[in-house]
Amino acid sequence: MADLPKGSISALWIIGLVYSVLGALFVVLGIVLALTLEEGLLFCVIFGGLGLIFLILGIIFLGVEYRKRKNAEQLIASGRYVWGTIADWRVNRSIEVCGRHPIVLLVRYVDGRGREHFFRSPSLRIVGGPQLRGKQVRVYYGDPDFRHYYIAADCEALSGRSCGEI
């Protein structure tokens, strides 16, 4: 059974964590200033209001990321998967870490009726490109029309390297 990528932290998770911490600090600061200063109501509204906005946004971002992770775990736990073939790949130039860009896989699966289904992976830190075409990956799915899926593309199986070497 495939596992979720170990140590994978998305930008949304980082932003959610930072916003939540800053929001909580600003809310606490606003409450403390409201209780200690004569003009405390103004500080409470300014700091507490901004803090509340950041706190709510941070909680929403963390909730979205948690839901994605939980859905992938449920799909893997269900054990329902098909073998898809990597039909294409592209470099995700919107993300750059240490001068390298992750890739996105386009996986093709043909069902028993001859209908083609295409799945797009999230950004993966895999070294590769043209040599990945034609390789098989597991696509875990939740419903028969494949609306909810998770592509289990691990680094070792696709590129022959561990994720840490990339």
C-alpha positions in Angstrom: 0.0 0.0 0.0 1.4 3.4 -0.9 2.0 6.1 1.7 1.5 9.8 1.5 4.7 11.7 0.8 6.7 11.9 4.0 7.6 15.4 5.1 5.7 17.1 2.4 4.7 20.5 3.5 2.7 22.7 1.1 2.9 26.4 0.9 -0.8 26.6 2.0 0.1 24.8 5.2 3.0 27.1 6.0 0.8 30.2 5.3 -2.0 28.8 7.4 0.3 28.2 10.3 1.9 31.6 10.1 -1.4 33.4 9.8 -2.9 31.4 12.7 0.0 32.2 15.0 0.1 35.9 14.1 -3.6 36.1 14.4 -3.7 34.6 17.8 -0.9 36.9 18.9 -2.7 40.0 17.6 -5.9 38.9 19.3 -4.2 38.4 22.6 -2.3 41.7 22.2 -5.5 43.5 21.5 -7.2 42.1 24.6 -4.2 42.8 26.8 -4.0 46.4 25.6 -7.7 46.9 26.0 -7.5 45.9 29.6 -4.4 47.9 30.5 -4.7 51.2 28.6 -7.2 54.0 29.0 -7.7 54.1 25.2 -7.8 50.3 25.2 -11.0 50.0 23.1 -9.3 51.5 20.1 -6.3 49.1 20.4 -8.7 46.2 20.9 -10.6 47.0 17.7 -7.4 47.5 15.7 -5.2 44.7 16.9 -8.0 42.3 17.8 -9.8 42.9 14.5 -6.7 42.4 12.4 -5.7 39.4 14.5 -9.2 37.9 14.2 -9.0 38.2 10.4 -5.6 36.5 10.3 -6.7 33.8 12.7 -9.8 33.0 10.6 -7.8 32.9 7.4 -5.1 30.7 9.0 -7.7 28.3 10.3 -9.3 28.1 6.9 -6.0 27.4 5.1 -5.1 24.7 7.6 -8.5 23.2 7.3 -8.3 23.0 3.5 -4.8 21.4 3.7 -6.0 18.9 6.4 -9.0 18.0 4.3 -6.8 17.3 1.3 -4.5 15.1 3.4 -7.4 13.2 5.0 -9.1 12.6 1.7 -5.9 11.1 0.3 -5.5 8.9 3.4 -9.1 7.7 3.0 -8.7 6.9 -0.7 -5.5 4.9 0.1 -7.2 3.1 3.0 -10.2 2.1 0.8 -7.7 0.1 -1.3 -9.6 0.8 -4.6 -7.0 1.6 -7.3 -6.3 1.2 -10.9 -3.0 1.2 -12.8 -2.6 4.3 -14.9 0.1 5.0 -17.4 2.0 8.3 -17.4 1.0 9.9 -20.6 2.8 13.2 -20.2 4.5 15.5 -17.8 5.2 19.2 -17.5 7.4 21.4 -15.4 5.6 23.6 -12.9 7.5 26.8 -13.4 5.3 28.6 -10.8 7.3 26.9 -8.0 11.1 27.0 -7.7 13.1 25.6 -4.8 16.9 25.8 -5.0 16.8 26.4 -8.7 14.7 23.4 -9.4 11.1 23.1 -10.5 8.7 20.2 -9.6 6.9 18.3 -12.3 3.2 17.5 -12.8 2.2 14.1 -14.2 -0.7 13.5 -16.6 -1.8 9.9 -16.0 -4.0 8.0 -18.5 -6.3 5.1 -17.7 -8.6 3.2 -20.1 -11.5 1.4 -18.4 -13.2 -1.8 -19.5 -15.6 0.0 -21.7 -12.7 1.7 -23.6 -13.2 5.2 -22.1 -10.1 7.2 -21.3 -9.7 8.9 -18.0 -7.0 11.4 -17.3 -5.6 12.3 -13.9 -3.3 15.2 -13.0 -0.9 14.8 -10.1 0.0 17.6 -7.7 3.5 19.1 -8.0 6.1 16.3 -7.4 9.8 16.6 -6.6 10.8 13.9 -9.0 13.8 14.0 -11.3 12.7 12.9 -14.7 10.9 13.8 -17.8 10.6 11.9 -21.0 11.8 8.6 -19.3 8.7 8.7 -17.1 6.4 8.2 -20.0 4.9 4.8 -20.1 5.6 4.0 -16.5 2.7 2.6 -14.4 1.4 4.3 -11.2 -1.4 3.5 -8.9 -4.4 5.9 -9.0 -6.6 5.5 -5.9 -10.2 6.5 -6.4 -13.3 6.9 -4.3 -16.2 6.9 -6.7 -16.9 5.0 -10.0 -16.6 8.2 -12.1 -13.1 9.0 -10.8 -13.9 12.5 -9.5 -11.9 12.0 -6.3 -8.5 10.4 -6.8 -5.0 10.3 -5.5 -2.0 9.4 -7.6 0.5 7.4 -5.7 3.7 8.4 -7.5 6.6 7.8 -5.2 10.1 9.0 -6.0 11.9 5.7 -5.8 9.6 3.9 -8.2 9.6 6.6 -10.8 13.1 8.0 -10.8 15.2 5.4 -9.0 16.2 8.0 -6.4 14.9 8.9 -3.0 13.1 12.2 -2.5 15.9 13.5 -0.4 18.4 13.2 -3.2 16.4 15.6 -5.5 
